[in-house]
Amino acid sequence: MLKKTIKYMCICSSICILITVFCMLGVFYGLDIKSGNYLIKVIVPVALIIIGVILVATLISSILADKLTTPIRDIDLFAQSHEGIYAEITPLVERIEFQNREIARQIDRVKRQKSRLYVVGESMSEGLIVFDGDGKILSMNSSAEKIFGADSRVIGDNISSISSNLEIYEAIEHACSGGKAIITERISDKPYQIFVSPAVDKGLVSSVIMLVFDVSELEKSEKIRREFSANVSHELKTPLTTILGYSQIINNGIAKTEDISNFMGKIEHETTRLISLVDDIMKLSRLDEENSTDNFSEITLMDVIEDVCERLLHRANKNNVSLVISGDTSSIAGDLLQITELVYNLTDNAIKYNKPGGMVTISVSGNILTVKDTGIGIPEKYFDRIYERFFRVDKSHSKKIGGTGLGLSIVKHIAQRHGATINLESRENIGTIFTVTFQKFKKDA
């Protein structure tokens, strides 16, 4: 079709030229050369003929040009078919269409990848910042913005725009040179561990990635570990020193015969305390390691309470404390040994810290266990600390009755493992109420 259109234009041009020539010849032969006005008579007709031919040629060319370009101008590269276009340019159009489809696919893939990366970055609780090879900020997730107190306006700036910490700046500079760095810094009075690593492409650093981890819990755990180690050392040293001292007095024959029985009683008391301490430490250690619920089974809380009260009845009678049981036979899911330990510790504390003639009431209502006593109570200022390991409200009283300071810590760990919550109510010299709400037992369908 394109060839035909060009052919028509050439034919029209030739016709116009022939017409012009014939007209001019006609003019020349029709003139009276002997006349003095022959030049003027020649110029005027020729000029008119030329103007007429130009106008006709322009009109024809315009029509043909429009006819020639319209199919090209109206090409729809996204149409299913291309009828009406020149067959000569169909391969070019198809090639352009193919390239457009490929470009669209590539753009769509890049958008999806960008969207996934954005979702991943925004889902991270850790701070993520990406720098270019010159240390300029390319992107940062919302966690990083929150940590550094920045926003998207810092994009394109260097790290100094969000932090004046020299070590962080040096770590990024080091990474821009191809190195890696791990530093621990405090940002807004919170400890963070920062990993800075380069992304290398063909031997050149194309970007730098910085990850910022909140290590507050790690620092807290390390503090607890150090305090625990110090407390264990102290708690173990005290009874061992007492045992060693009385043993040496007896062994060296220094002790009087009538005092030996008293010394042996103290050795027995300290040994019992030492065994109890070691036993509680081992229980806590096992609780820290156990996370599985595979050994959970159906437990009737009332059965556990009756068993615990039977074991503690002698101690309650010795302290002149009454034990009262009430409630239903509801079931919960849990580890029988650990639930028994929880009930035992709460009941044992209620007896230990009670008053002569006092009462301990253990009741069950559905999935709620309540242990109430009429004892010395706990000051409100210590409510947040009573679950700490080795913490004692009244150290002198605890030492007198032989407490290890680990009972309530064990109770808390067991409750957490079972998804239970503990509520405390207490008034000094009136009594204490511990309420443990367990998850309801669901029987298999």
RODO-2510 file (C-alpha; in nm, 4 decimals, decimal comma):
residues 445
     n   res          X          Y          Z
     1     m     0,0000     0,0000     0,0000
     2     l     0,2845     0,2365     0,0795
     3     k     0,4498     0,1587    -0,2571
     4     k     0,1253     0,2343    -0,4395
     5     t     0,0824     0,5686    -0,2653
     6     i     0,4388     0,6735    -0,3527
     7     k     0,3835     0,5557    -0,7099
     8     y     0,0707     0,7719    -0,7329
     9     m     0,2637     1,0755    -0,6074
    10     c     0,5360     1,0236    -0,8680
    11     i     0,2812     0,9859    -1,1460
    12     c     0,1004     1,3037    -1,0385
    13     s     0,4289     1,4939    -1,0243
    14     s     0,5199     1,3767    -1,3781
    15     i     0,1798     1,4782    -1,5103
    16     c     0,2144     1,8233    -1,3579
    17     i     0,5571     1,8653    -1,5185
    18     l     0,4272     1,7508    -1,8611
    19     i     0,1314     1,9862    -1,8362
    20     t     0,3622     2,2725    -1,7520
    21     v     0,5917     2,1953    -2,0495
    22     f     0,3018     2,1589    -2,2962
    23     c     0,1449     2,4807    -2,1790
    24     m     0,4671     2,6718    -2,2138
    25     l     0,5300     2,5325    -2,5646
    26     g     0,1787     2,6306    -2,6611
    27     v     0,2376     2,9790    -2,5379
    28     f     0,5636     3,0151    -2,7248
    29     y     0,4271     2,8879    -3,0540
    30     g     0,1155     3,0938    -3,0305
    31     l     0,2924     3,4243    -2,9853
    32     d     0,3684     3,6741    -3,2549
    33     i     0,7447     3,6998    -3,2209
    34     k     0,7604     4,0035    -3,4517
    35     s     0,5468     4,1924    -3,2041
    36     g     0,7390     4,4211    -2,9740
    37     n     0,5390     4,3061    -2,6771
    38     y     0,6308     3,9417    -2,7039
    39     l     0,8347     3,9358    -2,3739
    40     i     0,5470     4,0669    -2,1678
    41     k     0,3071     3,8353    -2,3441
    42     v     0,5329     3,5352    -2,2637
    43     i     0,5991     3,6160    -1,8993
    44     v     0,2385     3,6639    -1,7935
    45     p     0,1029     3,3350    -1,9326
    46     v     0,4056     3,1421    -1,8069
    47     a     0,3705     3,2931    -1,4605
    48     l     0,0018     3,2066    -1,4510
    49     i     0,0722     2,8544    -1,5667
    50     i     0,3468     2,8071    -1,3041
    51     i     0,1234     2,9426    -1,0246
    52     g    -0,1620     2,7210    -1,1371
    53     v     0,0621     2,4139    -1,1504
    54     i     0,2086     2,4934    -0,8060
    55     l    -0,1400     2,5245    -0,6551
    56     v    -0,2584     2,2037    -0,8150
    57     a     0,0628     2,0207    -0,7143
    58     t     0,0343     2,1537    -0,3563
    59     l    -0,3260     2,0396    -0,3286
    60     i    -0,2496     1,6993    -0,4737
    61     s     0,0619     1,6607    -0,2555
    62     s    -0,1328     1,7578     0,0560
    63     i    -0,4043     1,5054    -0,0192
    64     l    -0,1531     1,2325    -0,0992
    65     a     0,0654     1,3151     0,2058
    66     d    -0,2374     1,3016     0,4326
    67     k    -0,3396     0,9741     0,2769
    68     l     0,0155     0,8482     0,3171
    69     t     0,0612     0,9460     0,6861
    70     t    -0,2880     0,8760     0,8228
    71     p    -0,2422     0,4958     0,8492
    72     i     0,0920     0,5486     1,0239
    73     r    -0,0424     0,8168     1,2575
    74     d    -0,3456     0,6087     1,3519
    75     i    -0,1515     0,2933     1,4389
    76     d    -0,2677     0,1506     1,7766
    77     l     0,0261    -0,0437     1,9150
    78     f    -0,2000    -0,2105     2,1751
    79     a    -0,4689    -0,3247     1,9277
    80     q    -0,5254    -0,6955     1,8668
    81     s    -0,5079    -0,6561     1,4869
    82     h    -0,3519    -0,3999     1,2532
    83     e    -0,5730    -0,4019     0,9476
    84     g    -0,5373    -0,0990     0,7249
    85     i    -0,1720    -0,0246     0,7953
    86     y     0,1029    -0,0571     0,5387
    87     a     0,2229    -0,4130     0,4987
    88     e     0,5774    -0,2785     0,4615
    89     i     0,5888    -0,1421     0,8190
    90     t     0,3926    -0,4292     0,9847
    91     p     0,7149    -0,6051     1,1031
    92     l     0,8334    -0,2763     1,2594
    93     v     0,4993    -0,2286     1,4379
    94     e     0,5015    -0,5859     1,5643
    95     r     0,8559    -0,5429     1,6917
    96     i     0,7612    -0,2224     1,8725
    97     e     0,4595    -0,4024     2,0229
    98     f     0,6807    -0,6848     2,1472
    99     q     0,9233    -0,4403     2,3042
   100     n     0,6352    -0,2525     2,4695
   101     r     0,5044    -0,5763     2,6192
   102     e     0,8509    -0,6672     2,7470
   103     i     0,8988    -0,3210     2,8964
   104     a     0,5550    -0,3437     3,0633
   105     r     0,6413    -0,6865     3,2076
   106     q     0,9745    -0,5612     3,3374
   107     i     0,8126    -0,2541     3,4942
   108     d     0,5463    -0,4726     3,6557
   109     r     0,8108    -0,7110     3,7916
   110     v     1,0143    -0,4215     3,9319
   111     k     0,7022    -0,2794     4,0960
   112     r     0,6208    -0,6161     4,2545
   113     q     0,9772    -0,6569     4,3798
   114     k     0,9770    -0,3027     4,5161
   115     s     0,6432    -0,3678     4,6863
   116     r     0,7718    -0,6921     4,8442
   117     l     1,0889    -0,5240     4,9637
   118     y     0,8845    -0,2388     5,1083
   119     v     0,6523    -0,4792     5,2916
   120     v     0,9488    -0,6780     5,4260
   121     g     1,1248    -0,3609     5,5395
   122     e     0,8149    -0,2194     5,7062
   123     s     0,7439    -0,5527     5,8771
   124     m     1,0839    -0,5537     6,0447
   125     s     1,1030    -0,4459     6,4062
   126     e     1,4726    -0,3757     6,3446
   127     g     1,5858    -0,0532     6,1861
   128     l     1,6989    -0,0828     5,8216
   129     i     1,8836     0,1943     5,6380
   130     v     2,0352     0,1671     5,2893
   131     f     2,3104     0,4076     5,1802
   132     d     2,4645     0,4556     4,8363
   133     g     2,8352     0,4098     4,7737
   134     d     2,9034     0,7658     4,8893
   135     g     2,7236     0,7238     5,2213
   136     k     2,4046     0,9076     5,1203
   137     i     2,0745     0,7688     5,2547
   138     l     1,8747     0,5885     4,9852
   139     s     1,5943     0,4484     5,2011
   140     m     1,4987     0,3704     5,5594
   141     n     1,2113     0,1757     5,7099
   142     s     0,9653     0,3049     5,9690
   143     s     1,1497     0,1289     6,2522
   144     a     1,4691     0,3183     6,1662
   145     e     1,2732     0,6441     6,1456
   146     k     1,1338     0,5754     6,4926
   147     i     1,4739     0,4833     6,6396
   148     f     1,6514     0,7929     6,5042
   149     g     1,3508     1,0266     6,5229
   150     a     1,3734     1,1012     6,1491
   151     d     1,1425     1,1032     5,8468
   152     s     1,1626     1,0692     5,4678
   153     r     1,3036     1,4213     5,4303
   154     v     1,6510     1,2892     5,5196
   155     i     1,6666     1,0822     5,1980
   156     g     1,9731     1,2003     5,0081
   157     d     2,1544     1,3203     5,3214
   158     n     2,4320     1,1412     5,5084
   159     i     2,4061     0,9816     5,8536
   160     s     2,4979     1,3069     6,0267
   161     s     2,1484     1,4377     5,9488
   162     i     1,9927     1,1814     6,1879
   163     s     2,2782     1,0977     6,4274
   164     s     2,5812     1,2820     6,5557
   165     n     2,7402     0,9604     6,6841
   166     l     3,0963     0,9502     6,5537
   167     e     3,1274     0,5702     6,5760
   168     i     2,8218     0,5173     6,3535
   169     y     2,9594     0,7668     6,0995
   170     e     3,2990     0,5927     6,0988
   171     a     3,1344     0,2513     6,0610
   172     i     2,9497     0,3692     5,7482
   173     e     3,2673     0,5258     5,6074
   174     h     3,4469     0,1963     5,6699
   175     a     3,1693     0,0043     5,4915
   176     c     3,1858     0,2426     5,1923
   177     s     3,5478     0,1312     5,1603
   178     g     3,4465    -0,2360     5,1605
   179     g     3,4743    -0,3194     5,5316
   180     k     3,2211    -0,4447     5,7864
   181     a     3,1477    -0,3180     6,1353
   182     i     2,9513    -0,4224     6,4441
   183     i     2,9060    -0,1636     6,7162
   184     t     2,6867    -0,1197     7,0234
   185     e     2,5599     0,2300     7,0919
   186     r     2,2944     0,3994     7,3013
   187     i     2,0338     0,5936     7,1033
   188     s     1,7770     0,7923     7,3012
   189     d     1,9070     0,6177     7,6140
   190     k     1,8341     0,2696     7,4756
   191     p     2,1033     0,0150     7,3820
   192     y     2,1256    -0,0863     7,0151
   193     q     2,3560    -0,3222     6,8295
   194     i     2,4345    -0,1913     6,4816
   195     f     2,5555    -0,4060     6,1890
   196     v     2,6995    -0,2209     5,8886
   197     s     2,7903    -0,4143     5,5741
   198     p     2,8724    -0,3186     5,2126
   199     a     2,6947    -0,4554     4,9040
   200     v     2,9640    -0,5165     4,6414
   201     d     2,8908    -0,5315     4,2672
   202     k     3,1767    -0,6150     4,0278
   203     g     3,4361    -0,5238     4,2872
   204     l     3,2791    -0,1858     4,3685
   205     v     3,0674    -0,0882     4,6700
   206     s     2,7265    -0,0080     4,5210
   207     s     2,5466     0,0406     4,8521
   208     v     2,5786     0,0013     5,2277
   209     i     2,3233    -0,1737     5,4490
   210     m     2,2806    -0,0854     5,8156
   211     l     2,0698    -0,2969     6,0539
   212     v     1,9853    -0,1612     6,3996
   213     f     1,8773    -0,4106     6,6688
   214     d     1,7206    -0,3160     7,0014
   215     v     1,9160    -0,5130     7,2636
   216     s     1,7308    -0,3806     7,5679
   217     e     1,6002    -0,7277     7,6550
   218     l     1,9443    -0,8773     7,6023
   219     e     2,0964    -0,6166     7,8318
   220     k     1,8220    -0,6787     8,0859
   221     s     1,8770    -1,0555     8,0666
   222     e     2,2495    -1,0078     8,1134
   223     k     2,1843    -0,7903     8,4180
   224     i     1,9483    -1,0532     8,5598
   225     r     2,2084    -1,3238     8,4933
   226     r     2,4776    -1,1296     8,6768
   227     e     2,2459    -1,0582     8,9681
   228     f     2,1323    -1,4196     8,9736
   229     s     2,4908    -1,5448     8,9785
   230     a     2,5780    -1,3054     9,2605
   231     n     2,2680    -1,4032     9,4591
   232     v     2,3269    -1,7749     9,4078
   233     s     2,6854    -1,7381     9,5235
   234     h     2,5700    -1,5494     9,8323
   235     e     2,2814    -1,7842     9,9118
   236     l     2,5005    -2,0917     9,8726
   237     k     2,7882    -1,9449    10,0693
   238     t     2,5794    -1,8611    10,3775
   239     p     2,4543    -2,2130    10,4634
   240     l     2,7831    -2,3737    10,3572
   241     t     2,9763    -2,1402    10,5860
   242     t     2,7436    -2,2245    10,8752
   243     i     2,7709    -2,5988    10,8101
   244     l     3,1496    -2,5778    10,7806
   245     g     3,1811    -2,3726    11,1005
   246     y     2,9745    -2,6034    11,3211
   247     s     3,1378    -2,9111    11,1665
   248     q     3,4864    -2,7785    11,2454
   249     i     3,3849    -2,6954    11,6058
   250     i     3,2509    -3,0475    11,6571
   251     n     3,5360    -3,2161    11,4711
   252     n     3,8056    -3,0295    11,6650
   253     g     3,6464    -3,1209    11,9967
   254     i     3,5864    -2,7589    12,0892
   255     a     3,2096    -2,8019    12,1327
   256     k     3,0711    -2,9057    12,4659
   257     t     2,8859    -3,2337    12,4786
   258     e     2,5570    -3,0647    12,5654
   259     d     2,5963    -2,8237    12,2679
   260     i     2,6616    -3,0889    12,0026
   261     s     2,2925    -3,1730    11,9655
   262     n     2,2112    -2,8046    11,9108
   263     f     2,4940    -2,7677    11,6575
   264     m     2,3806    -3,0766    11,4678
   265     g     2,0274    -2,9344    11,4548
   266     k     2,1602    -2,6145    11,2976
   267     i     2,3681    -2,8135    11,0487
   268     e     2,0564    -3,0121    10,9564
   269     h     1,8540    -2,6901    10,9176
   270     e     2,1152    -2,5270    10,6932
   271     t     2,1546    -2,8466    10,4909
   272     t     1,7795    -2,8619    10,4352
   273     r     1,7806    -2,4980    10,3309
   274     l     2,0718    -2,5640    10,0937
   275     i     1,8956    -2,8606     9,9331
   276     s     1,5787    -2,6546     9,8950
   277     l     1,7756    -2,3723     9,7314
   278     v     1,9496    -2,6024     9,4844
   279     d     1,6192    -2,7727     9,4072
   280     d     1,4507    -2,4360     9,3332
   281     i     1,7406    -2,3247     9,1130
   282     m     1,7129    -2,6459     8,9106
   283     k     1,3362    -2,5985     8,8748
   284     l     1,3880    -2,2459     8,7407
   285     s     1,6533    -2,3706     8,5025
   286     r     1,4180    -2,6358     8,3636
   287     l     1,1363    -2,3822     8,3303
   288     d     1,3653    -2,1481     8,1346
   289     e     1,4441    -2,4291     7,8907
   290     e     1,0948    -2,5759     7,8492
   291     n     0,8600    -2,4190     7,5962
   292     s     0,6760    -2,7181     7,4542
   293     t     0,3202    -2,8045     7,5579
   294     d     0,3458    -3,1647     7,4376
   295     n     0,3195    -3,3088     7,7895
   296     f     0,0086    -3,1074     7,8807
   297     s    -0,2913    -3,3094     7,9917
   298     e    -0,6300    -3,2576     8,1551
   299     i    -0,5866    -3,1595     8,5199
   300     t    -0,8538    -3,1247     8,7856
   301     l    -0,7448    -2,8327     9,0028
   302     m    -0,9383    -2,9556     9,3077
   303     d    -0,7433    -3,2830     9,3058
   304     v    -0,4173    -3,0865     9,2983
   305     i    -0,5316    -2,8624     9,5847
   306     e    -0,6323    -3,1575     9,8016
   307     d    -0,2961    -3,3254     9,7411
   308     v    -0,1012    -3,0063     9,8248
   309     c    -0,3039    -2,9382    10,1413
   310     e    -0,2464    -3,2926    10,2595
   311     r     0,1290    -3,2464    10,2193
   312     l     0,1276    -2,9080    10,3965
   313     l    -0,1177    -2,9982    10,6724
   314     h     0,1594    -3,0746    10,9239
   315     r     0,3277    -2,7360    10,8606
   316     a    -0,0074    -2,5560    10,8862
   317     n    -0,0831    -2,7247    11,2201
   318     k     0,2666    -2,6424    11,3450
   319     n     0,2120    -2,2731    11,2601
   320     n    -0,1440    -2,2815    11,3990
   321     v    -0,2919    -2,1954    11,0586
   322     s    -0,6214    -2,3374    10,9276
   323     l    -0,6538    -2,4648    10,5697
   324     v    -0,9926    -2,4248    10,3955
   325     i    -1,0757    -2,5709    10,0529
   326     s    -1,3731    -2,4788     9,8359
   327     g    -1,4851    -2,4780     9,4728
   328     d    -1,5761    -2,7073     9,1870
   329     t    -1,4006    -2,9840     8,9945
   330     s    -1,3196    -2,7848     8,6810
   331     s    -1,0341    -2,8927     8,4556
   332     i    -0,7475    -2,7083     8,2914
   333     a    -0,4762    -2,8168     8,0487
   334     g    -0,1236    -2,8267     8,1839
   335     d     0,1787    -3,0072     8,3197
   336     l     0,0644    -3,1837     8,6381
   337     l     0,3991    -3,1527     8,8177
   338     q     0,4300    -2,7827     8,7409
   339     i     0,0700    -2,6982     8,8327
   340     t     0,1214    -2,8854     9,1584
   341     e     0,4394    -2,6846     9,2175
   342     l     0,2511    -2,3580     9,1531
   343     v    -0,0266    -2,4435     9,3998
   344     y     0,2258    -2,5728     9,6529
   345     n     0,4389    -2,2545     9,6453
   346     l     0,1401    -2,0212     9,6789
   347     t    -0,0076    -2,2271     9,9654
   348     d     0,3299    -2,2705    10,1364
   349     n     0,3903    -1,8920    10,1271
   350     a     0,0407    -1,8304    10,2611
   351     i     0,1216    -2,0559    10,5603
   352     k     0,4746    -1,9213    10,6151
   353     y     0,3774    -1,5550    10,6169
   354     n     0,0539    -1,5988    10,8121
   355     k    -0,0195    -1,5140    11,1720
   356     p    -0,0786    -1,7654    11,4528
   357     g    -0,4462    -1,8542    11,4427
   358     g    -0,4694    -1,7348    11,0829
   359     m    -0,6432    -1,8960    10,7860
   360     v    -0,5532    -1,9959    10,4301
   361     t    -0,8397    -2,0404    10,1819
   362     i    -0,7774    -2,2163     9,8495
   363     s    -1,0687    -2,2086     9,6078
   364     v    -1,1462    -2,3047     9,2477
   365     s    -1,4077    -2,1490     9,0213
   366     g    -1,3915    -2,2747     8,6656
   367     n    -1,0413    -2,1965     8,5405
   368     i    -0,9625    -1,9540     8,8256
   369     l    -0,7508    -2,0500     9,1259
   370     t    -0,7533    -1,8255     9,4350
   371     v    -0,5194    -1,8506     9,7343
   372     k    -0,6148    -1,6171    10,0184
   373     d    -0,4456    -1,5719    10,3558
   374     t    -0,4843    -1,3566    10,6660
   375     g    -0,1133    -1,2975    10,7038
   376     i     0,1276    -1,0045    10,7296
   377     g     0,0536    -0,8798    10,3751
   378     i     0,2815    -0,7223    10,1138
   379     p     0,3452    -0,3458    10,0889
   380     e     0,2123    -0,2063     9,7606
   381     k     0,5539    -0,0610     9,6704
   382     y     0,6873    -0,4174     9,6340
   383     f     0,4098    -0,5484     9,4065
   384     d     0,6285    -0,5195     9,0942
   385     r     0,9291    -0,6877     9,2536
   386     i     0,7929    -0,9913     9,4359
   387     y     0,8432    -1,2156     9,1288
   388     e     1,2141    -1,1280     9,1023
   389     r     1,4535    -1,4071     9,1845
   390     f     1,5827    -1,3972     9,5432
   391     f     1,3738    -1,0909     9,6252
   392     r     1,2332    -1,0902     9,9789
   393     v     1,0020    -0,8301    10,1297
   394     d     1,1201    -0,9049    10,4838
   395     k     1,4665    -1,0598    10,4662
   396     s     1,4939    -1,1231    10,8396
   397     h     1,1573    -1,3029    10,8502
   398     s     1,2377    -1,4999    10,5334
   399     k     1,5703    -1,6112    10,6774
   400     k     1,3989    -1,7150    10,9987
   401     i     1,1425    -1,9340    10,8203
   402     g     1,3925    -2,0626    10,5620
   403     g     1,2627    -1,9053    10,2407
   404     t     1,4834    -1,9105     9,9310
   405     g     1,3269    -1,6115     9,7551
   406     l     1,2551    -1,8209     9,4453
   407     g     0,9033    -1,9479     9,5147
   408     l     0,7062    -1,6697     9,3470
   409     s     0,9540    -1,6530     9,0612
   410     i     0,8825    -2,0212     8,9944
   411     v     0,5071    -1,9492     9,0162
   412     k     0,5412    -1,6731     8,7550
   413     h     0,7405    -1,8935     8,5158
   414     i     0,4887    -2,1785     8,5435
   415     a     0,1992    -1,9391     8,4846
   416     q     0,3684    -1,7922     8,1766
   417     r     0,4335    -2,1359     8,0315
   418     h     0,0641    -2,2224     8,0752
   419     g    -0,0594    -1,8923     7,9334
   420     a    -0,2066    -1,7981     8,2721
   421     t    -0,2273    -1,4556     8,4361
   422     i    -0,1588    -1,3719     8,8031
   423     n    -0,3351    -1,0985     8,9956
   424     l    -0,2214    -0,9794     9,3402
   425     e    -0,4218    -0,8038     9,6094
   426     s    -0,2635    -0,7374     9,9480
   427     r    -0,2884    -0,5103    10,2509
   428     e    -0,0341    -0,4986    10,5271
   429     n    -0,1354    -0,6879    10,8431
   430     i    -0,4647    -0,7891    10,6794
   431     g    -0,3703    -1,0497    10,4203
   432     t    -0,2905    -1,1371    10,0606
   433     i    -0,4919    -1,2811     9,7716
   434     f    -0,3274    -1,4432     9,4674
   435     t    -0,5620    -1,5099     9,1757
   436     v    -0,4366    -1,7280     8,8875
   437     t    -0,6524    -1,7429     8,5731
   438     f    -0,5680    -2,0406     8,3523
   439     q    -0,6732    -2,0996     7,9941
   440     k    -0,9946    -2,2997     7,9721
   441     f    -0,9575    -2,6665     7,8949
   442     k    -1,0853    -2,7600     7,5479
   443     k    -1,1746    -3,1202     7,4898
   444     d    -1,0898    -3,2698     7,1515
   445     a    -1,3888    -3,2911     6,9189
***
